[in-house]
Amino acid sequence: MTVIQMCITMDIRGDDMGDLNVVIAYIFGILLIYLLGRVFLLPLKIIFKLIYNGLVGGLTLWALNFIGAYFSFTIGINVVTALIAGFLGLPGVILLVLFKLFIAN
């Protein structure tokens, strides 16, 4: 017997209205869990993206300093450069290189 058939027979007979309330409560609970999951999942995606960008930016800065040491070109890893590389990722590292080449010298 499906949920709809069960609801119809409960309304016709007039008994077991408690079962209908349980079915409605389950549907409401599942909907509430779904909505809460959607609300909390979006910030997690943003946080994971920032962590990923930060790791890629930090590794790129480290590799740039490692290779650039042979050419006397390094970028200091500090709070500002870490934040730029973390928020912007690889484009942020490119921005730091361009800043170093054209403005900082």
Protein Blocks (a to p, Z undefined) as FASTA:
>chain_A
ZZklmmmmmmmnopaklmmmmmmmmmmmmmmmmmmmmmmmmmmmmmmmmmmmmmmmmmmm
mmmmmmmmmnopacdddfklmmmmmmnommlmmmmmmmmmmmmZZ
